[in-house]
Amino acid sequence: MTVAVLSIVVLVALFAATLIRGFDLGPAALSAAFLLGIAAGVPADEVTGFFPADFFVLIVGVTALFAAAQLNGTLDWLLDLLLRLVGGRLLLVALVPFVIGAVLTAVGTLPAAATAIVAPIALGLAARYGISPLVAAVLGITGIISGLLSPLAVYGVTARELSAKLGIGLPGTAPVTLLLGGLVTGLAVCAGCLFVAKRTGAVPRGRTAVPAGAGGPAGGTRTEDTGPDPQDAPHRYGAAEGTEPASDAPRPSGTTQGSRGTRILTVLCLLTVVVLSVGFEMNVGYLGLTAAMVLQLVLRLKPGAIVSKIPWGVVLLIGGLLTYVGLMEDLGAFKQISDLLRVQGSPVLSLLVLCYIAGITSFAASSIAVFVTAMPLLPPLVADGLSPVGGVLALALASVLVDINPLGITGGLILGAAEPSVRPRLFRQLLTYGIVSIVVAPFLAWLAFGWW
């Protein structure tokens, strides 16, 4: 057995061990990376080099900023404002993260920055209104995926530039076609998710009462209902005790009802982070951390209040997993998986195989890196008769639709934004969703667009 194959076996064993009560996957993944490094002759300092420092800064900075916004009451106020905008309809409340995510990426926001903005909103709405955290996360990230092929977005720009460089003849209408393909895919996933959610009660039916004022109490009161009582939903889906969709629901521990000036300052900080990260491509993690420290000093928040709300367990979990996965990739484990899927066949069948290679590799690696690496394999298929637009669309979507899993920055940001009590269950749900998406998403992307 090669070391690369051994690394795959150990990864499977690590996930199987999560069924053991008290097993902590984060430290275990770091230990496994160290031991695997010894077996492969990789020095410990090189193993440490795989630790995702950029992820550490990103999740600490973003969660610190939203922790400050929660502590001073502004986050509750913003969620109330969103509720008023959708008229209290719970179905539209669930769609808010999808719309925000699609708009952000369509105008050019990097996926990680968009996720950092959308995840706290999605999981905040889920906790307050009895929506399943998994459904909220899927809708938010699917919205982000929907806008990724916009002419202004990183995937859209990369797809066009690489196609021109590789001689893939995209027609003049390709930018619009790519955007519409992404939006149609996102809307289809969104519709399917909402259909299942409504049937299972993961999104409560009816409305909540719209708060009297934007600065009023958190939450709302159900005024009509044709399904399960949302008062039970937090307990069904693992939300924290006390987070009910009722107007008198208690605020999270340590929060206050912020003054008008507090809310203005906090919103200005949030907008500044968004503008600088989107418009000037500045690091959203460092921006968030800086804004959080400004809020702590100006508003005189209790010392340690923000730091105590940073999900250090999630940081260790995802940091450990990404360290191990980085070592696996360096040892060639994912290349071996890809090689197993290579078959000879027609251009369309070859595209299906390529979509699965991209999907499997993207599950634990950078989707944009996988997309860029896989694109050079398209020209021979296009030369054999494959549709250039269809090939690019299928390959791009196969790479990104598996992003909703806990093995990357996206999963870390989702877990970090969730209530502490729901994180263990949400981790398992995200992992299950991600594994299922590896099987389903590449096939559906190929089926929908491979013939274009």
Order of alpha helices (4+ residues) and beta strands (2+ residues): alpha-alpha-alpha-alpha-alpha-alpha-alpha-alpha-alpha-alpha-beta-beta-alpha-alpha-alpha-alpha-alpha-alpha-alpha-alpha-alpha-alpha-alpha-alpha
